[in-house]
Amino acid sequence: MSEMRVVGVLAVDDAAQQAASDANRHPVVLLQETTGKRCLQIWIGLAEAEAIALEQQGRLPERPLTHVLIADVVSALGRTLERIEITEVRGGTFYADLVFDRGLRVSARPSDSIAIALHVDVPIHATEAVLVEAGVLVDDDESESASGAEGDSGVPDEEEVDRFRAFLDNVSPEDFGRGS
């Protein structure tokens, strides 16, 4: 099991579409091993992309979003979220578990899990099987600069995001386990 960090949320062109337009762009969350060079690209929905981005920026709306509500309910019930685990990839779809105290596990979408993990400040892990199946090695230059590029806020800086955009320009969705 490897600990992962959220690099950012980006819009990626769908390789199945010929012309690039906003309608052909889909949000993905990028995760990178904290002590390695493998990266996961997980396709997510717009609402989840917004929730993750807002958490990374430390900005939340006045009324709680769903991931904040879930964290509040868990706390009100006296439970503690210990970590999230991205457990498997089947047919290009990622699966995750919320791992609570006393061994309780709840299946959840990775995008929701990541937003909750960022809000509650718990680690994100991926199984070795997921990293073998869907992980992509990041070049040494990109990995070294990405591993120390965050500021004190934990939010990736623009240069780091630009490096990953360049990285994504050279790969296709099939490289990450999602076929056209």
Phi, psi and chi 1 to 4 in degrees:
 res  aa     phi    psi   chi1   chi2   chi3   chi4
   1 MET       -  130.4 -173.2   95.9   38.0      -
   2 SER  -114.2  138.0  -68.7      -      -      -
   3 GLU   -76.1  139.9 -173.8  169.3  -12.9      -
   4 MET  -119.7  156.9  -50.9  -64.8  -73.1      -
   5 ARG  -126.2  150.0   67.7 -178.3 -173.8   86.2
   6 VAL   -82.1  118.8  178.4      -      -      -
   7 VAL   -81.3  -42.4  173.0      -      -      -
   8 GLY   165.2  178.9      -      -      -      -
   9 VAL  -116.2  128.4  176.3      -      -      -
  10 LEU  -129.7  158.9  -57.5  171.7      -      -
  11 ALA   -98.0  127.9      -      -      -      -
  12 VAL  -119.6  140.5  176.1      -      -      -
  13 ASP   -66.9  139.3  -68.3  -29.8      -      -
  14 ASP   -79.5  117.0 -172.5  -20.8      -      -
  15 ALA   -63.5  -19.5      -      -      -      -
  16 ALA   -75.1  -17.5      -      -      -      -
  17 GLN   -96.0  141.0  -55.8  -65.5  -35.9      -
  18 GLN   -76.1  -49.9  -66.7  -63.2  -36.1      -
  19 ALA   -95.8  137.4      -      -      -      -
  20 ALA   -82.3  124.3      -      -      -      -
  21 SER  -151.7  169.1   73.5      -      -      -
  22 ASP   -57.8  -31.8  -73.9  -16.7      -      -
  23 ALA   -69.3  -21.7      -      -      -      -
  24 ASN   -99.6    7.7  -61.4  -28.8      -      -
  25 ARG  -103.3  137.5  -64.1 -179.7   65.9   80.3
  26 HIS  -128.6  141.7  -57.7  -79.5      -      -
  27 PRO   -74.3  142.2   20.8  -25.5      -      -
  28 VAL  -133.1  147.3  -63.4      -      -      -
  29 VAL  -103.9  134.3   61.5      -      -      -
  30 LEU  -103.9  126.2  -64.8  172.6      -      -
  31 LEU  -117.4  141.3  -57.9  174.8      -      -
  32 GLN  -130.5  143.7 -176.6  178.5   10.4      -
  33 GLU   -56.6  139.0  -72.3  179.9  -62.8      -
  34 THR   -72.8  -27.4   56.5      -      -      -
  35 THR  -125.6   27.6   59.5      -      -      -
  36 GLY  -146.6 -168.7      -      -      -      -
  37 LYS  -118.9   10.0  -61.7  178.4 -180.0 -179.9
  38 ARG   -94.2  147.7  -68.0  178.2  -69.9 -176.4
  39 CYS  -129.6  144.1  174.5      -      -      -
  40 LEU  -115.1  139.7  -66.9  173.8      -      -
  41 GLN  -117.4  116.0  175.7 -168.4   27.1      -
  42 ILE  -116.1  120.5  -58.2  174.2      -      -
  43 TRP   -71.2  132.4  -64.0   69.5      -      -
  44 ILE  -135.1  172.2   61.0  176.3      -      -
  45 GLY   -83.8  166.0      -      -      -      -
  46 LEU   -63.3  -43.1  -69.6  172.9      -      -
  47 ALA   -62.9  -42.3      -      -      -      -
  48 GLU   -68.4  -37.6  -66.0   79.9   10.8      -
  49 ALA   -60.9  -42.7      -      -      -      -
  50 GLU   -64.9  -42.5 -179.3  178.9   15.3      -
  51 ALA   -62.0  -44.7      -      -      -      -
  52 ILE   -64.8  -45.6  -68.5  168.0      -      -
  53 ALA   -62.0  -43.2      -      -      -      -
  54 LEU   -62.7  -41.1  -72.8  171.7      -      -
  55 GLU   -63.1  -42.2  -80.6  -64.8  -18.9      -
  56 GLN   -63.5  -33.9  -78.9 -161.2  -65.4      -
  57 GLN   -84.9   -7.9  -63.9  165.0    8.2      -
  58 GLY    72.5   23.2      -      -      -      -
  59 ARG  -118.2  122.9  -64.1 -179.1   -2.1 -161.4
  60 LEU  -129.0  146.8  -70.9  176.3      -      -
  61 PRO   -67.0  165.6    9.1  -11.4      -      -
  62 GLU   -57.0  -44.8 -106.7 -178.6   64.4      -
  63 ARG   -90.7  140.9  -57.4  -71.8  -62.6  154.6
  64 PRO   -68.3  136.6   20.5  -27.2      -      -
  65 LEU   -76.1  169.7  -63.1  174.3      -      -
  66 THR   -56.9  -42.8  -56.8      -      -      -
  67 HIS   -65.9  -31.2   71.1  -77.2      -      -
  68 VAL   -72.5  -42.1  174.9      -      -      -
  69 LEU   -58.4  -45.6  174.2   63.9      -      -
  70 ILE   -60.8  -45.1  -69.9  170.0      -      -
  71 ALA   -61.1  -40.1      -      -      -      -
  72 ASP   -66.5  -40.3  -69.7  -11.9      -      -
  73 VAL   -64.5  -44.6  168.1      -      -      -
  74 VAL   -58.3  -46.1  166.4      -      -      -
  75 SER   -64.1  -43.0  178.2      -      -      -
  76 ALA   -63.4  -27.6      -      -      -      -
  77 LEU   -86.0    2.1  -67.1  173.7      -      -
  78 GLY    79.3   18.1      -      -      -      -
  79 ARG  -102.6  163.3  -61.2  -53.4  -67.3 -103.3
  80 THR  -128.8  126.2  -56.9      -      -      -
  81 LEU   -79.2  124.4  180.0   64.3      -      -
  82 GLU   -93.7  -37.8  -65.7  179.4  -14.5      -
  83 ARG  -171.4  170.2   67.4 -174.0  176.2  -79.0
  84 ILE  -118.7  150.7   70.7  151.5      -      -
  85 GLU  -129.3  127.4  -65.9  177.9    2.5      -
  86 ILE   -86.8  112.0  -59.4  169.0      -      -
  87 THR   -98.5  -30.3   57.3      -      -      -
  88 GLU  -163.6  166.4   64.9 -179.6  -55.1      -
  89 VAL  -128.8  124.6 -178.3      -      -      -
  90 ARG  -130.6  120.9  -82.3 -174.7  -71.4  178.8
  91 GLY    58.3   33.2      -      -      -      -
  92 GLY    83.6   -0.6      -      -      -      -
  93 THR  -102.9  129.1  -59.8      -      -      -
  94 PHE   -87.7  148.8  -71.9   80.1      -      -
  95 TYR  -126.5  148.6  -67.2   82.8      -      -
  96 ALA  -141.2  161.4      -      -      -      -
  97 ASP  -125.6  140.9  -76.3  -14.6      -      -
  98 LEU   -87.8  126.6  -60.2  169.7      -      -
  99 VAL  -110.2  116.3 -178.5      -      -      -
 100 PHE  -103.3  173.1  -65.1   92.9      -      -
 101 ASP   -58.4  159.7   57.2  -42.5      -      -
 102 ARG    59.9   24.0  -63.7 -178.3  -80.4 -171.2
 103 GLY    77.3    5.9      -      -      -      -
 104 LEU   -69.4  131.4  176.8   66.7      -      -
 105 ARG  -124.5  136.9  -61.9  176.3   78.7   91.3
 106 VAL  -129.2  126.8  175.8      -      -      -
 107 SER   -69.9  138.9 -179.8      -      -      -
 108 ALA  -154.7  160.5      -      -      -      -
 109 ARG   -68.0  142.8  -65.5 -176.0  -53.7  180.0
 110 PRO   -57.2  -38.0  -27.5   36.0      -      -
 111 SER   -62.8  -45.1   54.2      -      -      -
 112 ASP   -65.4  -42.9  -67.2  -33.1      -      -
 113 SER   -59.4  -43.5  -59.7      -      -      -
 114 ILE   -64.1  -43.3  -68.3  165.9      -      -
 115 ALA   -61.0  -43.4      -      -      -      -
 116 ILE   -63.9  -45.5  -66.0  166.7      -      -
 117 ALA   -59.3  -41.6      -      -      -      -
 118 LEU   -65.0  -39.6  -70.8  172.8      -      -
 119 HIS   -67.8  -41.9 -177.0   72.4      -      -
 120 VAL   -89.6  -10.6 -171.8      -      -      -
 121 ASP    63.0   56.7 -166.1   25.3      -      -
 122 VAL  -118.5  157.7  -63.0      -      -      -
 123 PRO   -69.6  153.6    7.5   -7.7      -      -
 124 ILE  -112.1  128.1  -61.1  165.8      -      -
 125 HIS  -122.6  155.6  -68.8  100.3      -      -
 126 ALA  -129.9  140.4      -      -      -      -
 127 THR   -70.3  157.5   64.6      -      -      -
 128 GLU   -61.2  -37.6 -174.9   62.4   23.8      -
 129 ALA   -60.6  -40.7      -      -      -      -
 130 VAL   -65.0  -44.5  167.1      -      -      -
 131 LEU   -66.7  -34.7  -71.8  164.9      -      -
 132 VAL   -68.2  -43.7  165.8      -      -      -
 133 GLU   -75.4  -42.0 -176.7  171.4  -18.8      -
 134 ALA  -119.7   -5.6      -      -      -      -
 135 GLY   -74.5  148.2      -      -      -      -
 136 VAL  -125.0  133.4  173.5      -      -      -
 137 LEU   -72.1  135.6  -77.5  176.4      -      -
 138 VAL   -96.8  138.3  178.6      -      -      -
 139 ASP   -54.2  152.1  -68.9  -21.7      -      -
 140 ASP   -52.9  -46.2  -75.8  -17.2      -      -
 141 ASP   -60.9  -45.4  -67.8  -17.6      -      -
 142 GLU   -66.3  -41.0  -68.7  168.9  -10.2      -
 143 SER   -67.4  -45.6  177.4      -      -      -
 144 GLU   -64.5  -42.8  -72.0  169.6   13.6      -
 145 SER   -74.0  -30.9   55.0      -      -      -
 146 ALA   -72.9  -31.0      -      -      -      -
 147 SER   -69.6  -20.7   63.9      -      -      -
 148 GLY  -125.4   17.3      -      -      -      -
 149 ALA   -88.4   -8.2      -      -      -      -
 150 GLU   -77.9  146.5  -69.4 -178.1    0.7      -
 151 GLY   -82.3 -171.8      -      -      -      -
 152 ASP   -63.5  -21.5  -68.2  -23.7      -      -
 153 SER   -78.1  -12.6   66.4      -      -      -
 154 GLY    81.7    2.5      -      -      -      -
 155 VAL   -94.0  131.7  176.8      -      -      -
 156 PRO   -62.3  143.0    4.4   -4.0      -      -
 157 ASP   -82.6  169.0   62.8   18.5      -      -
 158 GLU   -60.0  -37.9  -74.5  -60.4  -43.8      -
 159 GLU   -62.4  -41.7 -174.3  177.0  -41.3      -
 160 GLU   -64.1  -44.3  179.4  179.1    8.3      -
 161 VAL   -63.5  -40.6  172.5      -      -      -
 162 ASP   -61.2  -39.3  -71.7  -16.7      -      -
 163 ARG   -62.7  -40.7  -82.9 -168.7  -61.5  -82.2
 164 PHE   -73.8  -30.7  -88.7   91.0      -      -
 165 ARG   -63.0  -42.9  -77.3 -171.7 -179.6  131.1
 166 ALA   -63.1  -40.4      -      -      -      -
 167 PHE   -59.1  -45.1  165.2   70.8      -      -
 168 LEU   -67.8  -28.2  -71.8  173.8      -      -
 169 ASP   -62.9  -21.8  -73.0  -17.7      -      -
 170 ASN  -103.8    7.7  -63.7  -48.3      -      -
 171 VAL  -128.4  164.6  -64.5      -      -      -
 172 SER  -117.6  164.2   69.0      -      -      -
 173 PRO   -56.5  -30.3  -26.0   34.3      -      -
 174 GLU   -63.4  -28.1  -69.6   78.1   17.9      -
 175 ASP   -64.4  -19.6  -67.0  -30.4      -      -
 176 PHE  -111.2   12.0  -63.9   98.4      -      -
 177 GLY    92.2    5.4      -      -      -      -
 178 ARG  -109.5  113.0  178.4  179.8 -178.6 -142.7
 179 GLY   -82.5  162.8      -      -      -      -
 180 SER   -78.3      -  -43.6      -      -      -
